[in-house]
Amino acid sequence: MKKPRILVTGASGNVGCEVVSALQRFHTDTVEIVLAATSPSSIGQNNSGVETVEFDFMRLPTVKSALRGIDTLFLLRPPPISDVPRYIAPAIEAAKEAGVRHIVFLSLQGVERQTRTPHYAIEQYLRASGVQWTFLRPSFFMQNLSTTHLEEIRTRSEIFVPAGMGKTNFVDVRDIGEAAAHILANPQQHVGKAFDLTGNASYTYNEIAALLTNELGRTIRYANPSKVHFFLRKWREGTSLTFTLIMIYLYHQTISGAADVYSSDLENLLGRSPRTIAAFIHDFRHCWIL
């Protein structure tokens, strides 16, 4: 019997690589995995022997080619792409034309209230597409600390985000990958469902700085900049205007309390408690050591 073919977009990225890893650990007997990236060579040696394809939202022919013969799609929006009608909607239509039966989309916690985000627009396109869908709505990634905020923590010993004293629920991307893999391998069990993927606790960035301080043995400070100060630094660092404004908008949600949300969805999908922020910091401590 032919195995269902799963295409994972963003397979070389933070979330995509964890989705692939979980599929390889738990589901290789029941599905075929196809890895998609703008540059397939960036996917790395750990996936040798697995089919890789080029998939570039900004070049529709690569999208159409990659989707041939695919049954289930893991859809991840690249952060630089915010023009949903121009780049993401055509990819959804191409998936429908190619006969993709189910799309699992990595969305955003609280997206139903954040109607100006690209994630909201993508959810609406998927609802109207006629293709079966599942939405994953994670809280803030723990891995933001080891990627987006890596250099400021490692070289300046600070966390520089305009989040005030609001609390944030953090989730480990490794847990997201495992939950996504389970859904991708069993899509019919999750048609039309939206899952809020959160950790078990929320923290202020002061508390996160204290946990980092304790693990690293040096003082990590939460700078708590104003939105203007944050904008100016990101502008000097060359961060794109769109990405900076989205970050400011999301951190405003933190200040308002919208990021302090717990759901049991992830625990139910995993059949265990999600990883803690303290465990994450311990596992990735090497990232912040000079």
C-alpha positions as CSV (number, residue, x, y, z in Angstrom):
1,M,0.0,0.0,0.0
2,K,1.3,3.4,-1.0
3,K,2.4,5.6,1.9
4,P,1.0,9.1,2.2
5,R,3.5,11.7,1.1
6,I,4.0,14.7,3.5
7,L,5.7,17.9,2.3
8,V,7.3,19.9,5.0
9,T,8.0,23.6,4.1
10,G,10.7,25.5,5.8
11,A,12.4,22.2,6.5
12,S,15.8,23.9,7.1
13,G,14.3,26.3,9.7
14,N,13.8,26.3,13.4
15,V,10.3,24.7,13.4
16,G,10.5,22.7,10.2
17,C,13.6,20.8,11.2
18,E,11.9,19.7,14.4
19,V,8.8,18.6,12.5
20,V,11.1,16.5,10.2
21,S,13.0,15.1,13.1
22,A,9.8,14.0,14.9
23,L,8.4,12.4,11.7
24,Q,11.7,10.5,11.2
25,R,11.7,9.3,14.8
26,F,8.0,8.2,15.1
27,H,6.4,7.9,11.7
28,T,8.8,6.7,9.0
29,D,7.0,3.3,8.8
30,T,3.7,4.9,7.8
31,V,4.6,8.0,5.7
32,E,7.0,9.3,3.1
33,I,8.6,12.6,4.0
34,V,9.6,15.3,1.4
35,L,11.7,18.2,2.6
36,A,11.1,21.6,1.0
37,A,13.3,24.7,1.3
38,T,14.2,27.7,-0.7
39,S,17.7,26.2,-1.0
40,P,17.5,22.4,-0.6
41,S,21.2,22.2,0.0
42,S,20.6,24.1,3.3
43,I,18.6,21.2,4.8
44,G,21.9,19.5,5.8
45,Q,23.5,16.1,6.1
46,N,21.2,14.7,8.8
47,N,18.5,14.2,6.2
48,S,20.7,12.3,3.6
49,G,18.6,9.8,1.7
50,V,15.4,11.8,2.2
51,E,13.8,13.4,-0.8
52,T,14.4,17.2,-1.0
53,V,12.7,19.8,-3.3
54,E,13.0,23.5,-4.0
55,F,10.0,25.5,-2.7
56,D,10.1,29.2,-3.0
57,F,6.9,31.2,-2.3
58,M,8.2,34.0,-4.5
59,R,8.6,31.7,-7.4
60,L,5.3,29.9,-8.0
61,P,6.7,27.3,-10.5
62,T,8.9,25.8,-7.8
63,V,5.8,25.6,-5.5
64,K,3.7,23.8,-8.2
65,S,6.5,21.4,-8.9
66,A,7.1,20.6,-5.2
67,L,3.4,19.8,-4.6
68,R,3.0,17.1,-7.2
69,G,2.0,13.9,-5.6
70,I,1.8,15.3,-2.1
71,D,-1.1,14.2,0.2
72,T,-0.5,16.4,3.2
73,L,1.3,19.8,3.5
74,F,2.9,21.4,6.5
75,L,2.6,25.1,5.7
76,L,5.0,27.5,7.4
77,R,5.1,31.2,6.4
78,P,8.6,32.5,6.0
79,P,8.9,35.6,8.3
80,P,10.0,38.0,5.6
81,I,6.9,37.3,3.5
82,S,3.9,39.3,4.7
83,D,2.1,39.8,1.4
84,V,-0.4,36.9,1.8
85,P,-2.5,37.5,-1.4
86,R,0.6,37.8,-3.6
87,Y,2.7,34.9,-2.3
88,I,0.8,32.5,0.1
89,A,-2.7,32.4,-1.4
90,P,-1.3,31.2,-4.8
91,A,0.6,28.5,-3.0
92,I,-2.7,27.4,-1.3
93,E,-4.5,27.3,-4.6
94,A,-1.6,25.4,-6.1
95,A,-1.9,22.8,-3.3
96,K,-5.6,22.4,-4.1
97,E,-4.9,22.0,-7.8
98,A,-2.2,19.4,-7.1
99,G,-4.7,17.3,-5.1
100,V,-3.2,18.0,-1.6
101,R,-5.9,16.7,0.7
102,H,-4.9,18.3,4.0
103,I,-2.8,21.4,5.1
104,V,-1.4,21.8,8.6
105,F,-0.6,25.5,9.1
106,L,1.7,26.9,11.7
107,S,-0.3,29.9,12.9
108,L,-0.2,32.1,15.9
109,Q,-1.5,32.1,19.4
110,G,-4.5,34.5,19.7
111,V,-4.7,34.9,15.9
112,E,-8.5,35.1,16.0
113,R,-8.0,38.5,17.8
114,Q,-5.0,39.6,15.8
115,T,-6.7,40.3,12.5
116,R,-3.9,42.4,11.1
117,T,-1.3,39.6,11.1
118,P,-0.5,37.5,8.0
119,H,-1.4,34.4,10.0
120,Y,-5.0,35.5,10.3
121,A,-5.2,36.1,6.5
122,I,-3.7,32.7,5.8
123,E,-6.3,31.0,8.1
124,Q,-9.1,32.8,6.2
125,Y,-7.7,31.6,2.9
126,L,-7.4,28.1,4.1
127,R,-11.0,28.1,5.5
128,A,-12.3,29.2,2.1
129,S,-10.0,26.9,0.0
130,G,-12.0,23.7,0.2
131,V,-8.9,21.8,1.4
132,Q,-9.0,20.1,4.8
133,W,-7.0,22.0,7.3
134,T,-5.6,22.0,10.9
135,F,-4.2,25.1,12.6
136,L,-1.4,25.0,15.1
137,R,-1.4,28.2,17.2
138,P,1.8,28.2,19.4
139,S,2.7,30.7,22.1
140,F,6.1,32.4,22.0
141,F,8.9,30.0,21.1
142,M,11.5,29.3,23.8
143,Q,13.9,29.1,20.8
144,N,13.5,32.8,20.3
145,L,16.0,33.1,23.1
146,S,18.6,31.0,21.3
147,T,18.0,32.5,17.8
148,T,16.4,36.0,17.6
149,H,17.8,37.1,21.0
150,L,21.0,35.0,20.8
151,E,23.6,37.8,20.3
152,E,22.1,40.3,22.7
153,I,22.1,37.6,25.5
154,R,25.5,36.2,24.6
155,T,27.5,39.4,23.9
156,R,25.5,42.1,25.8
157,S,24.1,39.9,28.6
158,E,20.6,41.4,28.1
159,I,17.2,40.7,26.8
160,F,16.0,43.6,24.7
161,V,12.2,43.4,24.0
162,P,9.5,46.0,24.7
163,A,7.3,43.6,26.7
164,G,7.0,45.6,29.9
165,M,6.1,43.4,32.9
166,G,3.6,41.3,31.1
167,K,3.8,37.6,31.4
168,T,4.5,35.3,28.4
169,N,3.8,31.6,27.9
170,F,6.7,29.9,26.2
171,V,6.6,26.7,24.3
172,D,9.6,24.5,23.1
173,V,9.8,24.1,19.3
174,R,10.8,20.5,19.9
175,D,7.4,19.9,21.4
176,I,5.7,21.7,18.5
177,G,7.5,19.5,16.0
178,E,6.4,16.3,17.8
179,A,2.8,17.5,18.0
180,A,2.8,18.6,14.3
181,A,4.3,15.2,13.2
182,H,1.5,13.3,15.0
183,I,-1.1,15.4,13.2
184,L,0.6,15.1,9.8
185,A,0.8,11.4,10.2
186,N,-2.9,11.1,11.3
187,P,-4.6,14.1,9.5
188,Q,-8.1,12.6,9.4
189,Q,-8.3,12.7,13.2
190,H,-7.7,16.5,13.2
191,V,-9.7,18.0,10.3
192,G,-11.0,21.5,11.0
193,K,-9.4,21.7,14.4
194,A,-7.3,24.6,15.9
195,F,-4.8,23.7,18.6
196,D,-3.3,26.3,21.1
197,L,0.2,25.0,21.8
198,T,1.5,26.4,25.0
199,G,3.9,25.5,27.8
200,N,2.6,24.9,31.4
201,A,3.7,28.3,32.8
202,S,4.1,32.0,32.0
203,Y,7.0,34.3,32.9
204,T,8.0,37.9,32.8
205,Y,11.2,38.6,31.0
206,N,12.7,39.6,34.3
207,E,12.0,36.0,35.4
208,I,13.5,34.6,32.2
209,A,16.6,36.8,32.8
210,A,16.9,35.4,36.3
211,L,16.7,31.8,35.0
212,L,19.4,32.6,32.4
213,T,21.5,34.2,35.2
214,N,21.2,31.1,37.3
215,E,22.1,28.7,34.5
216,L,25.0,30.7,33.0
217,G,26.6,32.0,36.2
218,R,26.6,35.6,35.0
219,T,24.1,38.4,35.3
220,I,21.6,38.6,32.4
221,R,19.5,41.8,32.5
222,Y,16.1,42.5,31.1
223,A,16.4,45.9,29.4
224,N,12.7,46.6,29.0
225,P,13.1,49.3,26.3
226,S,10.3,51.6,25.1
227,K,8.7,50.8,21.8
228,V,10.6,53.8,20.3
229,H,13.9,52.7,21.7
230,F,13.3,49.1,20.4
231,F,12.3,50.4,16.9
232,L,15.4,52.6,16.7
233,R,17.8,49.8,17.7
234,K,16.2,47.4,15.2
235,W,16.5,50.1,12.5
236,R,20.2,50.6,13.2
237,E,20.7,46.8,13.1
238,G,19.1,46.6,9.7
239,T,16.0,44.6,10.7
240,S,13.2,44.9,8.1
241,L,10.6,47.5,8.9
242,T,7.7,45.0,8.5
243,F,9.3,42.5,10.8
244,T,10.1,45.1,13.4
245,L,6.5,46.4,13.4
246,I,5.1,42.9,13.7
247,M,7.4,42.3,16.7
248,I,6.3,45.6,18.3
249,Y,2.6,44.6,17.8
250,L,3.2,41.1,19.3
251,Y,5.0,42.5,22.3
252,H,2.2,45.0,22.8
253,Q,-0.1,41.9,23.2
254,T,2.3,40.7,25.9
255,I,2.0,44.0,27.8
256,S,-1.8,43.7,27.6
257,G,-1.7,40.2,29.1
258,A,-2.7,38.4,25.8
259,A,0.4,36.2,25.9
260,D,-0.3,34.9,29.4
261,V,-2.5,32.0,28.1
262,Y,-2.5,28.3,29.0
263,S,-4.0,25.5,27.0
264,S,-3.9,21.7,27.6
265,D,-3.9,21.0,23.8
266,L,-0.2,20.3,23.6
267,E,-0.1,18.1,26.6
268,N,-3.0,16.1,25.2
269,L,-1.4,15.7,21.8
270,L,2.0,14.7,23.3
271,G,0.6,12.5,26.0
272,R,3.0,14.1,28.5
273,S,3.9,17.5,30.0
274,P,5.5,20.0,27.7
275,R,9.2,20.8,28.3
276,T,9.9,23.6,30.9
277,I,11.7,26.8,30.2
278,A,14.3,25.9,32.7
279,A,15.0,22.6,30.9
280,F,15.2,24.4,27.6
281,I,17.8,26.9,29.0
282,H,19.8,24.1,30.4
283,D,19.8,22.1,27.1
284,F,20.8,25.2,25.1
285,R,23.2,26.9,27.6
286,H,26.1,26.5,25.1
287,C,24.4,29.0,22.8
288,W,24.9,31.9,25.2
289,I,28.5,31.1,26.3
290,L,31.2,33.1,24.7
